[in-house]
Amino acid sequence: MHDLIKTRRSTRKFTSKEIEDEQLNKIIEAGIWAPSGLNNQPWKMATIKDSGTRKSLASLTHYSSIIKGAPVLIAVFLDANLSYDHTKDVQATGACIQNMLLAIHALGLGGVWLGEILKSKDKVSKVLNAPENLELMAIIALGHPAEEGDKKSRKSVEEVVFLNN
Ligand SMILES: Cc1cc2nc3c(=O)[nH]c(=O)nc-3n(C[C@H](O)[C@H](O)[C@H](O)COP(=O)(O)O)c2cc1C
């Protein structure tokens, strides 16, 4: 499990090979099993394969090549109708997204959490015909990796733990 967490890297280039629906369902199910305050499960998702829709979304972000190059996108929303505490619900949605990224990695696929597109979140909602109660939290781009993710480092435990009482 520790290896799975540590070997996950963001993948930004994908082959043209499609993702099977069974795999996509497994990934979404991993997201659904994330913890949430009061188990309110405040997330909603849209899966996007259509190249025309991906092209429209690509025009709304600096990371257009990732959006265009990924065979599947998962847009993750927070549903205001299910929300009880905005901060906690945003945190839960983050846990949901990370669960999906780990599931993508466990399946031998690659993915990346795209947040820059949030600057255009209202336009994304229009493109996807999302109801007004949904607020975009992130888009995950995923597919079969065409390259290894960048080597990344992390801070040490000592740098992060400020109190060891
Ligand atoms: C909230 C959030 C927003 C992010 N937004 C973007 C993004 O818009 N574009 C992108 O290429 N990567 C984005 N990333 C991925 C980070 O750049 C990446 O996770 C970080 O550099 C660590 O690299 P790693 O995932 O390979 O370990 C985002 C990650 C998070 C958690």
PDBQT file of the ligand as one rigid body, heavy atoms in Angstrom, charges set to zero:
ROOT
HETATM    1  C1  LIG A 201      -5.307  20.876  -6.148  1.00  0.00    +0.000 C 
HETATM    2  C2  LIG A 201      -4.387  20.413  -7.263  1.00  0.00    +0.000 A 
HETATM    3  C3  LIG A 201      -4.419  21.069  -8.479  1.00  0.00    +0.000 A 
HETATM    4  C4  LIG A 201      -3.580  20.660  -9.522  1.00  0.00    +0.000 A 
HETATM    5  N1  LIG A 201      -3.688  21.275 -10.739  1.00  0.00    +0.000 NA
HETATM    6  C5  LIG A 201      -2.914  20.866 -11.772  1.00  0.00    +0.000 A 
HETATM    7  C6  LIG A 201      -3.084  21.446 -13.055  1.00  0.00    +0.000 A 
HETATM    8  O1  LIG A 201      -3.936  22.305 -13.283  1.00  0.00    +0.000 OA
HETATM    9  N2  LIG A 201      -2.251  21.021 -14.060  1.00  0.00    +0.000 N 
HETATM   10  C7  LIG A 201      -1.317  20.031 -13.860  1.00  0.00    +0.000 A 
HETATM   11  O2  LIG A 201      -0.615  19.682 -14.811  1.00  0.00    +0.000 OA
HETATM   12  N3  LIG A 201      -1.162  19.441 -12.646  1.00  0.00    +0.000 NA
HETATM   13  C8  LIG A 201      -1.932  19.833 -11.604  1.00  0.00    +0.000 A 
HETATM   14  N4  LIG A 201      -1.831  19.214 -10.378  1.00  0.00    +0.000 N 
HETATM   15  C9  LIG A 201      -0.851  18.115 -10.200  1.00  0.00    +0.000 C 
HETATM   16  C10 LIG A 201       0.381  18.592  -9.398  1.00  0.00    +0.000 C 
HETATM   17  O3  LIG A 201       1.172  19.435 -10.203  1.00  0.00    +0.000 OA
HETATM   18  C11 LIG A 201       1.176  17.358  -8.931  1.00  0.00    +0.000 C 
HETATM   19  O4  LIG A 201       0.368  16.513  -8.154  1.00  0.00    +0.000 OA
HETATM   20  C12 LIG A 201       2.403  17.768  -8.104  1.00  0.00    +0.000 C 
HETATM   21  O5  LIG A 201       3.322  18.495  -8.888  1.00  0.00    +0.000 OA
HETATM   22  C13 LIG A 201       3.129  16.537  -7.531  1.00  0.00    +0.000 C 
HETATM   23  O6  LIG A 201       3.506  15.662  -8.574  1.00  0.00    +0.000 OA
HETATM   24  P1  LIG A 201       3.039  14.128  -8.573  1.00  0.00    +0.000 P 
HETATM   25  O7  LIG A 201       1.531  14.107  -8.612  1.00  0.00    +0.000 OA
HETATM   26  O8  LIG A 201       3.641  13.541  -9.823  1.00  0.00    +0.000 OA
HETATM   27  O9  LIG A 201       3.573  13.491  -7.337  1.00  0.00    +0.000 OA
HETATM   28  C14 LIG A 201      -2.653  19.584  -9.328  1.00  0.00    +0.000 A 
HETATM   29  C15 LIG A 201      -2.660  18.909  -8.105  1.00  0.00    +0.000 A 
HETATM   30  C16 LIG A 201      -3.527  19.302  -7.089  1.00  0.00    +0.000 A 
HETATM   31  C17 LIG A 201      -3.554  18.510  -5.791  1.00  0.00    +0.000 C 
ENDROOT
TORSDOF 0
